[in-house]
Amino acid sequence: MAQVAQIPITKLYVGKFNVRSNVGDITELTKSIEEEGILQPLVIRKVGEKFEIVVGSRRFAAAKAAGLKEVPVIVREMSDDGAVVASLMENIQRGDIEPEEEAKAYKTLVDIYGSTRKVAERVGVDHSRIVRTMQVLELVPQLQKKVVRYAPQKERVQEGVMPFEHATMVAEAFRTEEIKRLPEEEKKAKQIEIAKTIAPLRQYEARKVVDRFKMFPEKPIEVLKEEALASETGVAIRVYFTPKIARLLSQAADDRGMSMEELVPIAVEEWLKQVGYSGMA
C-alpha cells in the first residue's frame, strides 16, 4: 500500500503533464478543506528538487486558498507519458474534465505512442471516443474566433454555446466526401453557419439538421434547417415501460445528454430499421 507523506506546498507545482488547465470554481472545495482537511492525498512525482502534481491540481489550488502549509501526498515514480495517463484517467473517472483538456491529453499521448489505437489500448478508453474528441479539438479554434464556443455535454444550452455532442456532429460532417468537395472559402463559412444554427437546438434536432447538410451541402443552411425540422409535429403515443427498461432508457439518455422523451423516438426508429422497415419516411 502506498505510503502517505506530508509535503510543504512550496515544494509542489502543477506541471505541463497535468491534463487539467482550469481548476474551475473551488469555493466549495476550499470550504471543505478548511473544515475537514484534504481527505484524499495528491499523487505527485519528484522532478529535480521539487515535486510535480500528477493528480489533484484542484485540491492543491483549494489548499493554497485555504491557507494550508502542507498537504498529504503519495509519491510515485512515473514517466512523462505515465503522468499524462494517470492525470487523464483520474479526471475521466471523476467525470469533470473539459473536452478540450481531454483532447489535448490524447494529442500528447498520440505524439508519444504514434496512433490513436495505441492510445486507446494504453488508456483503456474506447477508440471512437478518442477520435471524436480530437476531431473537436481541431474544430474549436475556428469556432471560437467566430464567437461560438463549445461546452461539456452536461452544460445546458446557452446563447453562443455549442454542447460538445453538437461539436462532434459538425466535426464529423466536414470529413465527409460531399462536404470536402465544397470550395475552401465556402466550407469555412458553412462550418461557422451550421455551428451557430444547431447550437441552440436539442441533440436529436441538431442531428437531423447536420444529417441533411451532409446530404445537400450546397443548399443554404436555413433551408436545410426548415426541411430537416419540417416533420417535427409528429404523433403523441402514450407508452408504459417496465421499471427495468425505463431504468436502462434513463441511463442511456443521461449518457447521451438527452431526455428520455428525445431518446425513445430515435431508439424506436433504429429498431424498425434493423428489423426491416428501412423504407420508412
Backbone bond lengths (Angstrom), bond angles and torsions (degrees), N, CA, C in turn:
res aa  C-N    CA-C-N  psi(-1)  N-CA   C-N-CA  omega(-1)  CA-C   N-CA-C  phi
1 M - - - 1.466 - - 1.528 110.07 -
2 A 1.335 116.24 135.33 1.465 120.38 -177.47 1.527 110.46 -64.74
3 Q 1.326 115.14 140.08 1.465 120.17 -178.39 1.517 110.42 -90.52
4 V 1.323 115.69 135.33 1.465 121.46 179.78 1.522 109.26 -92.19
5 A 1.340 115.36 133.47 1.465 121.43 178.74 1.528 109.12 -125.00
6 Q 1.331 115.59 161.69 1.462 121.23 175.31 1.531 107.94 -104.16
7 I 1.323 117.00 127.62 1.462 121.32 -178.20 1.525 109.37 -128.27
8 P 1.351 117.90 138.37 1.471 120.67 177.45 1.525 111.09 -59.78
9 I 1.303 115.73 140.32 1.468 120.93 179.66 1.524 111.66 -59.15
10 T 1.322 116.77 -31.78 1.470 120.70 -177.89 1.531 112.82 -64.80
11 K 1.335 117.30 -17.37 1.463 120.20 179.56 1.530 112.83 -92.92
12 L 1.331 116.47 0.19 1.459 120.84 -176.48 1.527 111.53 -108.47
13 Y 1.313 116.16 150.10 1.463 120.97 173.94 1.532 109.16 -152.08
14 V 1.330 115.44 156.01 1.466 121.32 177.20 1.525 107.37 -93.75
15 G 1.321 116.31 115.09 1.455 120.71 -176.47 1.512 113.80 -89.54
16 K 1.323 116.27 179.95 1.468 122.05 -176.16 1.522 112.65 -71.54
17 F 1.340 117.78 -14.60 1.462 119.57 -178.52 1.527 113.05 -90.47
18 N 1.336 116.67 -1.03 1.456 119.58 173.46 1.522 107.89 -79.94
19 V 1.321 118.54 123.75 1.468 120.83 -171.46 1.527 112.91 -72.41
20 R 1.316 117.91 -20.96 1.468 119.57 -177.89 1.520 109.79 -84.85
21 S 1.342 115.89 115.84 1.459 120.69 179.33 1.530 111.87 -94.59
22 N 1.327 116.42 -17.07 1.458 120.47 -178.47 1.526 108.94 -133.86
23 V 1.314 117.43 118.72 1.472 120.03 -177.15 1.522 112.34 -77.72
24 G 1.332 116.96 -12.12 1.464 119.83 177.86 1.525 112.38 71.31
25 D 1.307 115.74 -158.98 1.464 121.67 -178.82 1.528 109.51 -78.79
26 I 1.320 115.92 116.27 1.475 120.29 -177.74 1.530 111.62 -110.04
27 T 1.330 116.89 17.28 1.476 120.74 -177.02 1.526 111.96 -58.08
28 E 1.337 116.38 -51.87 1.462 120.71 -178.25 1.528 111.39 -65.86
29 L 1.338 115.70 -40.71 1.461 119.74 179.91 1.525 110.43 -64.56
30 T 1.317 116.91 -40.50 1.471 120.76 178.38 1.521 110.50 -61.98
31 K 1.333 116.27 -43.20 1.463 120.93 178.94 1.522 110.84 -62.46
32 S 1.339 116.50 -41.67 1.463 120.79 179.17 1.525 111.46 -63.44
33 I 1.332 116.45 -40.57 1.468 120.86 -179.59 1.524 110.22 -68.60
34 E 1.323 116.95 -37.06 1.469 120.26 177.38 1.530 111.05 -61.96
35 E 1.340 115.84 -35.69 1.471 120.39 -176.23 1.527 113.03 -87.23
36 E 1.331 117.11 -38.33 1.463 120.12 -172.35 1.529 114.84 -123.08
37 G 1.328 117.28 -6.70 1.454 119.81 -176.26 1.525 110.68 81.42
38 I 1.334 116.76 -175.05 1.460 121.89 178.87 1.521 108.39 -88.36
39 L 1.329 116.05 116.39 1.457 121.09 -175.61 1.527 112.87 -83.61
40 Q 1.334 116.99 -26.81 1.461 121.01 -179.06 1.519 109.15 -120.28
41 P 1.329 118.83 119.40 1.465 121.50 -176.97 1.525 113.19 -60.54
42 L 1.315 116.25 151.75 1.451 121.93 173.11 1.526 108.56 -76.21
43 V 1.302 117.59 151.06 1.460 121.71 174.24 1.529 107.21 -103.81
44 I 1.334 116.36 124.41 1.460 120.53 -175.34 1.523 110.54 -132.75
45 R 1.330 115.89 167.77 1.465 121.20 172.99 1.525 108.29 -137.42
46 K 1.316 116.04 149.98 1.462 120.57 -176.70 1.520 109.59 -81.39
47 V 1.327 116.09 129.10 1.464 122.61 176.86 1.524 106.90 -133.03
48 G 1.317 116.21 104.73 1.463 119.75 -176.28 1.507 111.08 65.75
49 E 1.323 116.74 -129.12 1.459 121.45 -179.69 1.529 112.34 -91.60
50 K 1.329 117.09 -2.86 1.467 120.02 -178.20 1.523 110.35 -119.80
51 F 1.321 114.67 -175.61 1.464 120.70 -179.06 1.528 109.67 -128.14
52 E 1.312 114.94 130.29 1.461 121.06 179.43 1.528 110.17 -92.15
53 I 1.332 116.03 132.40 1.465 120.94 177.98 1.522 109.03 -79.05
54 V 1.322 115.89 121.30 1.466 121.97 178.35 1.525 109.92 -95.63
55 V 1.325 115.89 -44.92 1.465 121.90 178.48 1.525 108.24 -132.37
56 G 1.340 116.38 126.21 1.458 119.51 176.50 1.515 114.93 119.24
57 S 1.330 118.25 26.42 1.463 119.94 -177.94 1.528 112.29 -64.68
58 R 1.351 117.70 -33.02 1.473 120.08 177.83 1.529 110.34 -69.05
59 R 1.337 116.23 -41.79 1.464 119.66 178.18 1.531 110.52 -64.03
60 F 1.317 116.18 -36.26 1.456 121.81 178.94 1.532 109.75 -64.41
61 A 1.345 116.69 -47.87 1.471 120.66 179.76 1.526 110.78 -62.73
62 A 1.330 116.33 -41.47 1.464 120.18 -179.78 1.527 111.31 -68.54
63 A 1.314 116.59 -36.13 1.464 120.61 178.67 1.527 110.50 -63.73
64 K 1.325 116.45 -41.28 1.467 120.09 176.82 1.523 110.40 -64.11
65 A 1.342 115.95 -42.41 1.461 120.04 179.57 1.529 111.55 -64.53
66 A 1.332 116.15 -31.41 1.468 121.18 179.73 1.533 112.32 -81.51
67 G 1.324 117.16 -6.59 1.460 120.98 177.43 1.511 115.15 84.54
68 L 1.338 118.38 17.21 1.461 121.32 178.86 1.534 110.37 -69.30
69 K 1.310 116.16 145.17 1.465 121.33 177.68 1.528 111.26 -97.17
70 E 1.347 115.96 -27.88 1.464 121.65 179.57 1.526 109.37 -133.32
71 V 1.327 115.13 157.08 1.469 119.60 177.05 1.529 108.58 -137.55
72 P 1.346 117.33 151.93 1.469 120.58 177.22 1.534 109.89 -77.04
73 V 1.316 115.84 137.02 1.465 120.21 -177.39 1.526 110.85 -140.36
74 I 1.315 114.45 160.32 1.464 122.47 168.54 1.518 106.45 -120.35
75 V 1.323 116.56 121.28 1.465 121.39 -178.32 1.526 109.36 -92.58
76 R 1.327 115.73 126.44 1.458 120.87 178.95 1.519 110.59 -128.78
77 E 1.313 114.70 148.32 1.459 119.66 172.64 1.525 107.99 -88.53
78 M 1.334 117.01 126.83 1.466 119.53 177.70 1.519 110.30 -157.46
79 S 1.329 115.00 152.49 1.458 121.86 178.70 1.523 110.20 -77.64
80 D 1.334 116.32 175.71 1.460 120.03 178.61 1.527 111.12 -60.67
81 D 1.341 116.66 -46.22 1.460 119.00 -179.28 1.529 110.92 -68.32
82 G 1.328 116.01 -32.71 1.460 119.54 176.53 1.514 111.14 -64.39
83 A 1.344 116.59 -36.16 1.464 121.07 178.47 1.522 110.72 -66.89
84 V 1.338 116.88 -41.11 1.462 120.54 178.56 1.525 110.25 -63.73
85 V 1.328 116.28 -45.91 1.464 121.00 -178.80 1.523 110.64 -61.60
86 A 1.327 116.80 -46.06 1.472 120.50 -178.68 1.523 111.16 -62.82
87 S 1.320 116.62 -44.59 1.463 120.88 179.38 1.524 111.21 -65.25
88 L 1.323 115.69 -42.34 1.468 120.67 -179.64 1.519 111.51 -63.06
89 M 1.319 117.38 -49.57 1.457 121.58 -176.64 1.531 111.68 -64.83
90 E 1.321 116.98 -38.18 1.461 120.37 178.26 1.522 110.56 -59.96
91 N 1.329 116.40 -45.00 1.459 120.26 -176.53 1.523 112.57 -75.40
92 I 1.332 117.44 -33.11 1.464 120.12 176.20 1.528 109.42 -65.17
93 Q 1.323 116.25 -43.39 1.463 120.65 -179.83 1.522 111.50 -63.89
94 R 1.319 116.89 -34.89 1.460 120.49 177.81 1.528 111.05 -74.07
95 G 1.338 116.28 -22.67 1.457 120.72 176.99 1.509 114.77 75.76
96 D 1.344 117.78 19.24 1.467 117.99 -177.50 1.524 112.99 -123.94
97 I 1.330 117.28 22.15 1.451 120.50 177.86 1.525 109.53 -85.42
98 E 1.321 116.30 140.73 1.460 120.31 176.70 1.532 109.02 -72.36
99 P 1.330 118.01 141.71 1.469 120.36 179.85 1.522 113.11 -54.68
100 E 1.328 117.11 -38.63 1.465 120.05 -179.37 1.529 110.83 -65.07
101 E 1.328 116.99 -38.89 1.461 120.35 177.54 1.524 110.48 -65.69
102 E 1.329 116.00 -41.25 1.464 120.83 178.08 1.519 110.59 -62.19
103 A 1.336 116.31 -43.69 1.469 120.80 -178.95 1.527 111.42 -63.87
104 K 1.320 116.61 -41.21 1.472 120.16 179.92 1.527 110.81 -64.94
105 A 1.339 116.19 -36.23 1.466 120.09 177.44 1.522 110.10 -65.18
106 Y 1.334 117.27 -43.12 1.465 120.39 177.51 1.526 110.50 -60.74
107 K 1.331 116.75 -41.56 1.470 120.18 -179.59 1.524 110.66 -62.03
108 T 1.329 116.31 -41.68 1.470 120.09 177.45 1.525 110.41 -60.20
109 L 1.334 116.56 -42.76 1.468 120.68 -178.87 1.531 111.63 -70.98
110 V 1.331 117.22 -33.97 1.472 120.02 176.52 1.525 109.49 -63.61
111 D 1.329 117.00 -39.67 1.469 120.88 177.43 1.530 110.99 -62.04
112 I 1.329 116.13 -31.26 1.469 120.69 -178.99 1.522 111.30 -82.92
113 Y 1.349 117.10 -47.41 1.468 121.39 -173.31 1.524 114.36 -93.42
114 G 1.333 117.30 -18.00 1.455 119.59 173.56 1.513 116.89 97.63
115 S 1.323 119.36 -18.52 1.464 120.50 179.76 1.518 110.68 -157.89
116 T 1.338 115.11 157.10 1.464 119.98 179.11 1.525 111.04 -67.69
117 R 1.320 117.38 -31.49 1.477 119.89 -179.96 1.526 111.03 -67.47
118 K 1.314 116.82 -39.32 1.464 119.97 177.53 1.530 110.70 -67.00
119 V 1.337 115.85 -35.60 1.466 120.02 177.27 1.531 109.77 -65.22
120 A 1.337 116.06 -42.65 1.467 120.73 179.28 1.527 110.71 -59.11
121 E 1.330 116.23 -41.78 1.466 120.49 178.97 1.526 110.94 -66.01
122 R 1.328 116.15 -41.13 1.474 120.87 -176.34 1.528 111.50 -70.94
123 V 1.337 116.14 -39.72 1.457 120.53 -174.37 1.531 112.14 -89.98
124 G 1.334 116.32 -25.31 1.457 119.76 -178.03 1.510 112.89 80.10
125 V 1.338 116.47 29.97 1.462 122.75 179.07 1.520 108.34 -112.72
126 D 1.336 116.94 145.03 1.458 120.84 -179.98 1.524 110.34 -56.12
127 H 1.342 115.83 134.74 1.462 121.10 -176.37 1.526 111.64 -59.39
128 S 1.327 118.03 -39.68 1.459 120.96 -177.99 1.529 111.43 -63.45
129 R 1.336 116.78 -34.10 1.465 119.85 178.01 1.522 110.31 -64.67
130 I 1.317 116.85 -41.22 1.460 120.61 179.92 1.520 110.73 -63.69
131 V 1.334 116.63 -46.68 1.464 121.31 -178.59 1.523 110.66 -61.91
132 R 1.334 117.22 -47.21 1.457 121.03 -177.92 1.523 111.30 -64.54
133 T 1.322 116.50 -40.79 1.457 120.21 -179.13 1.525 110.97 -65.57
134 M 1.330 117.00 -39.45 1.457 120.37 179.57 1.524 111.97 -71.87
135 Q 1.319 117.46 -31.35 1.463 120.72 175.56 1.520 110.40 -61.76
136 V 1.319 116.03 -40.63 1.459 120.08 179.21 1.526 110.51 -67.10
137 L 1.321 118.04 -35.86 1.460 121.41 178.47 1.530 110.44 -57.99
138 E 1.344 117.05 -38.73 1.459 121.22 178.30 1.528 111.03 -68.26
139 L 1.316 116.13 -31.40 1.460 121.35 -175.79 1.520 113.11 -80.47
140 V 1.308 117.12 -34.32 1.469 122.43 -170.82 1.525 114.80 -54.61
141 P 1.348 120.42 -49.71 1.472 118.91 -177.35 1.519 112.66 -56.94
142 Q 1.325 117.49 -37.87 1.458 120.77 -179.42 1.521 111.31 -67.35
143 L 1.334 116.43 -38.91 1.462 120.17 -179.67 1.523 111.33 -72.67
144 Q 1.323 117.10 -39.95 1.463 120.32 -177.46 1.521 111.71 -64.57
145 K 1.335 116.63 -30.96 1.466 120.11 177.84 1.528 110.97 -65.55
146 K 1.333 115.82 -24.73 1.469 121.11 -178.61 1.532 111.60 -104.32
147 V 1.322 117.10 22.01 1.455 124.09 176.44 1.532 112.67 61.19
148 V 1.306 116.13 37.56 1.464 121.18 169.63 1.514 105.92 -125.36
149 R 1.306 117.55 107.89 1.455 119.17 177.91 1.525 108.77 -105.31
150 Y 1.334 116.56 161.74 1.455 118.96 178.04 1.513 109.19 -110.56
151 A 1.322 115.70 161.90 1.452 120.44 -174.66 1.520 109.80 -139.03
152 P 1.346 117.54 163.54 1.460 119.82 176.43 1.523 110.91 -56.44
153 Q 1.315 115.61 153.70 1.460 121.21 -176.95 1.520 112.52 -56.53
154 K 1.341 117.09 -34.51 1.461 120.24 -175.09 1.524 112.91 -74.86
155 E 1.343 117.29 -14.97 1.460 119.42 -177.71 1.518 110.44 -75.63
156 R 1.316 116.61 135.75 1.465 120.88 179.89 1.520 109.85 -67.65
157 V 1.323 115.42 151.80 1.459 120.47 -178.41 1.526 109.85 -66.21
158 Q 1.313 116.32 130.88 1.457 122.64 176.62 1.524 107.70 -128.81
159 E 1.321 115.32 166.21 1.456 119.29 178.41 1.528 109.42 -63.80
160 G 1.316 116.48 129.48 1.456 120.94 178.35 1.515 114.57 80.25
161 V 1.351 117.01 5.51 1.459 120.81 -178.81 1.523 109.51 -117.15
162 M 1.320 116.36 131.46 1.449 120.24 177.76 1.528 109.09 -113.13
163 P 1.346 118.57 120.82 1.461 120.88 178.70 1.530 111.43 -56.42
164 F 1.302 116.20 152.53 1.460 121.74 -175.92 1.525 112.19 -56.10
165 E 1.336 117.95 -42.44 1.462 120.23 -179.65 1.524 111.54 -63.04
166 H 1.327 117.10 -34.85 1.461 120.39 176.20 1.534 110.24 -64.34
167 A 1.330 115.52 -40.95 1.464 119.78 -179.63 1.520 111.24 -63.68
168 T 1.341 117.09 -36.43 1.468 118.86 178.17 1.522 110.64 -65.76
169 M 1.337 117.16 -35.05 1.470 120.15 177.94 1.525 110.72 -61.73
170 V 1.328 116.05 -44.49 1.468 120.36 -179.26 1.527 109.91 -65.06
171 A 1.333 116.63 -44.68 1.459 120.62 -179.71 1.527 111.20 -60.26
172 E 1.330 116.53 -43.23 1.467 120.67 -179.87 1.523 111.60 -66.97
173 A 1.334 116.21 -39.03 1.467 120.48 -178.62 1.522 111.64 -60.04
174 F 1.331 116.31 -40.48 1.459 119.74 -175.78 1.529 112.97 -80.43
175 R 1.323 116.16 8.22 1.452 120.91 172.53 1.534 111.39 -104.69
176 T 1.329 117.31 -2.11 1.459 120.52 179.03 1.524 109.91 -79.24
177 E 1.325 116.49 150.57 1.467 121.84 -175.27 1.523 111.57 -63.01
178 E 1.340 118.03 -38.49 1.456 120.88 -178.10 1.523 111.63 -60.96
179 I 1.329 115.90 -42.50 1.467 119.65 -178.69 1.525 111.40 -77.97
180 K 1.314 117.05 -32.04 1.466 120.06 177.09 1.526 111.82 -60.66
181 R 1.330 116.34 -26.97 1.467 120.09 -177.46 1.528 113.31 -78.40
182 L 1.324 117.68 -9.99 1.462 120.36 177.35 1.534 110.07 -66.46
183 P 1.339 117.64 149.68 1.473 120.29 174.43 1.532 110.27 -56.14
184 E 1.305 117.13 146.09 1.460 122.23 -173.04 1.529 112.91 -55.84
185 E 1.322 117.90 -46.15 1.469 120.70 -179.57 1.524 111.79 -64.84
186 E 1.339 115.70 -37.44 1.459 119.69 178.49 1.528 110.41 -66.86
187 K 1.332 117.08 -38.55 1.468 120.75 178.00 1.526 111.16 -61.01
188 K 1.328 115.96 -45.11 1.465 120.01 -179.38 1.523 111.07 -61.73
189 A 1.334 115.86 -43.34 1.461 120.02 -178.79 1.530 110.81 -66.65
190 K 1.335 116.95 -41.75 1.462 120.28 -177.29 1.520 111.51 -72.77
191 Q 1.321 117.13 -28.72 1.460 119.76 177.52 1.525 110.28 -62.02
192 I 1.320 116.71 -45.32 1.459 120.90 178.33 1.521 110.54 -67.61
193 E 1.338 116.27 -41.92 1.463 120.53 -176.58 1.529 111.51 -65.57
194 I 1.341 117.39 -44.26 1.464 119.53 -179.66 1.528 110.35 -66.67
195 A 1.341 116.68 -36.11 1.467 120.62 178.72 1.526 110.51 -63.45
196 K 1.327 116.88 -46.55 1.465 120.43 179.83 1.526 111.40 -65.63
197 T 1.334 116.33 -34.04 1.457 121.03 -177.61 1.524 111.90 -69.15
198 I 1.329 117.30 -43.28 1.464 119.46 -175.22 1.527 113.35 -88.71
199 A 1.334 117.86 -14.71 1.471 120.72 -175.96 1.527 113.68 -50.73
200 P 1.344 119.36 -45.46 1.472 118.87 -177.80 1.526 114.40 -85.40
201 L 1.335 118.07 -2.71 1.457 121.21 -175.58 1.525 111.80 -82.82
202 R 1.336 115.93 155.78 1.454 120.57 171.08 1.521 108.66 -67.44
203 Q 1.333 116.39 159.23 1.459 120.48 -170.97 1.530 112.76 -58.30
204 Y 1.336 117.04 -45.65 1.458 117.93 -176.90 1.530 111.51 -69.97
205 E 1.356 117.23 -29.35 1.460 120.37 175.25 1.527 110.19 -69.27
206 A 1.331 115.86 -43.06 1.460 120.03 178.47 1.526 110.87 -60.32
207 R 1.335 115.88 -40.55 1.467 120.18 178.97 1.527 110.91 -61.53
208 K 1.328 117.93 -41.53 1.458 121.42 178.89 1.529 111.30 -60.70
209 V 1.330 116.01 -44.73 1.464 120.38 -178.64 1.524 110.62 -65.52
210 V 1.332 116.55 -45.29 1.471 120.14 -178.74 1.522 110.98 -66.05
211 D 1.326 117.22 -40.27 1.466 119.96 178.56 1.529 110.81 -61.72
212 R 1.326 116.58 -40.34 1.466 119.36 179.07 1.528 110.48 -69.24
213 F 1.314 116.73 -35.86 1.466 121.23 176.09 1.525 110.82 -61.02
214 K 1.324 116.63 -39.34 1.472 120.38 179.08 1.533 111.12 -65.43
215 M 1.326 116.50 -30.69 1.465 120.18 179.46 1.528 111.80 -79.60
216 F 1.345 116.26 -37.89 1.463 120.54 -175.57 1.529 110.52 -130.30
217 P 1.331 118.48 64.72 1.473 120.50 -175.92 1.522 114.58 -64.72
218 E 1.329 116.12 -17.20 1.466 119.27 -178.58 1.534 112.37 -79.00
219 K 1.331 117.53 -15.99 1.460 121.17 -177.24 1.540 111.55 -78.85
220 P 1.332 117.69 154.79 1.471 120.78 174.38 1.532 109.84 -61.80
221 I 1.317 117.20 142.76 1.464 121.67 -176.46 1.526 111.94 -61.70
222 E 1.319 117.55 -39.32 1.465 120.11 -179.59 1.524 111.48 -63.33
223 V 1.334 115.82 -36.95 1.467 120.50 177.88 1.528 109.64 -65.87
224 L 1.324 116.21 -43.37 1.466 120.91 179.10 1.531 111.02 -61.27
225 K 1.325 115.83 -40.42 1.466 119.85 179.49 1.527 110.31 -62.66
226 E 1.332 116.66 -45.83 1.470 120.72 179.71 1.522 110.77 -60.94
227 E 1.336 116.68 -43.65 1.463 120.97 -179.46 1.529 111.14 -65.71
228 A 1.333 115.87 -42.95 1.466 120.40 -175.84 1.525 112.33 -67.06
229 L 1.322 116.22 -34.52 1.464 120.24 -175.79 1.528 112.97 -102.58
230 A 1.331 116.47 8.33 1.469 120.34 -176.62 1.519 112.36 -62.65
231 S 1.337 117.06 -32.69 1.469 120.83 -177.11 1.521 112.10 -94.89
232 E 1.313 115.50 24.68 1.464 120.63 -173.00 1.531 113.18 -71.84
233 T 1.350 117.91 -12.42 1.459 120.12 -178.21 1.528 111.41 -63.63
234 G 1.333 118.27 -49.19 1.458 122.63 173.56 1.521 114.24 62.95
235 V 1.337 115.82 -168.90 1.460 123.55 -179.46 1.524 108.52 -131.62
236 A 1.309 117.99 129.26 1.465 121.89 -179.73 1.527 109.80 -83.01
237 I 1.327 117.42 130.02 1.460 122.82 178.28 1.529 108.36 -128.36
238 R 1.306 116.36 130.19 1.467 119.65 -179.97 1.526 108.69 -88.62
239 V 1.328 116.85 120.58 1.461 121.53 -175.67 1.530 109.69 -131.31
240 Y 1.347 115.97 142.20 1.463 121.25 175.25 1.529 108.58 -115.09
241 F 1.330 116.47 136.64 1.451 121.93 177.67 1.526 109.40 -112.50
242 T 1.317 115.93 154.06 1.459 119.22 172.09 1.526 108.11 -65.40
243 P 1.324 118.67 154.44 1.467 119.97 179.60 1.538 112.75 -54.31
244 K 1.337 117.00 -37.50 1.464 120.86 -179.34 1.519 110.65 -62.51
245 I 1.355 117.01 -48.90 1.461 120.95 -179.81 1.525 110.74 -65.87
246 A 1.319 116.31 -41.27 1.471 120.03 179.30 1.521 110.83 -61.37
247 R 1.334 116.31 -38.90 1.474 120.60 178.94 1.530 110.86 -64.55
248 L 1.347 115.75 -43.93 1.466 120.20 179.08 1.523 111.26 -64.53
249 L 1.333 116.45 -41.32 1.466 120.35 177.86 1.525 111.11 -63.26
250 S 1.327 115.93 -41.11 1.463 120.57 178.84 1.525 110.85 -62.09
251 Q 1.339 116.48 -42.88 1.466 120.77 179.36 1.521 110.82 -65.02
252 A 1.352 116.30 -44.09 1.461 120.46 179.71 1.527 111.16 -63.19
253 A 1.340 116.45 -39.65 1.467 120.59 178.76 1.523 110.93 -65.14
254 D 1.341 117.12 -43.74 1.465 121.25 178.56 1.519 111.05 -61.43
255 D 1.331 116.98 -41.67 1.460 121.15 -179.73 1.518 111.85 -61.72
256 R 1.335 116.21 -28.94 1.466 120.69 -177.22 1.521 113.08 -101.23
257 G 1.332 117.07 3.73 1.452 120.26 179.63 1.512 113.04 68.29
258 M 1.344 116.44 31.86 1.457 121.67 -177.18 1.519 109.56 -122.22
259 S 1.338 115.49 169.12 1.456 120.31 169.86 1.521 107.99 -90.57
260 M 1.343 117.35 162.37 1.462 120.13 176.66 1.533 110.76 -62.06
261 E 1.340 115.95 -34.94 1.463 120.03 179.62 1.524 111.52 -63.04
262 E 1.335 117.00 -33.98 1.463 120.68 178.15 1.521 111.34 -76.28
263 L 1.339 116.67 -35.84 1.461 120.88 -174.74 1.524 113.33 -75.27
264 V 1.337 117.39 -40.64 1.469 120.51 -172.88 1.528 113.27 -56.65
265 P 1.356 120.58 -47.65 1.466 118.86 179.00 1.528 113.07 -59.90
266 I 1.349 115.81 -36.52 1.461 119.69 179.19 1.525 110.21 -66.32
267 A 1.353 116.14 -44.41 1.465 120.92 -179.55 1.527 111.32 -62.83
268 V 1.340 116.53 -42.40 1.469 120.63 179.88 1.520 110.94 -65.03
269 E 1.331 116.44 -42.61 1.466 120.41 179.69 1.524 111.12 -62.29
270 E 1.346 116.53 -43.08 1.470 120.19 179.35 1.528 110.48 -63.94
271 W 1.330 116.98 -40.31 1.469 120.00 179.51 1.524 110.83 -65.10
272 L 1.331 117.37 -42.19 1.462 120.94 178.57 1.528 111.84 -60.57
273 K 1.312 115.88 -37.69 1.469 119.68 177.78 1.534 110.24 -66.38
274 Q 1.336 116.35 -41.28 1.463 120.96 -177.44 1.526 111.93 -65.67
275 V 1.336 117.58 -32.16 1.465 119.52 -177.98 1.525 112.24 -93.45
276 G 1.346 116.01 9.19 1.461 117.87 170.64 1.502 117.54 111.88
277 Y 1.333 118.08 1.18 1.460 119.52 -179.56 1.536 109.61 -96.20
278 S 1.334 115.50 51.39 1.465 120.56 -175.04 1.517 112.52 -74.80
279 G 1.352 117.00 -13.25 1.466 119.74 -177.91 1.498 113.19 -87.30
280 M 1.337 116.87 5.72 1.474 118.72 -179.10 1.518 111.51 -67.64
281 A 1.328 117.04 153.48 1.458 120.88 -177.97 1.520 110.40 -69.22
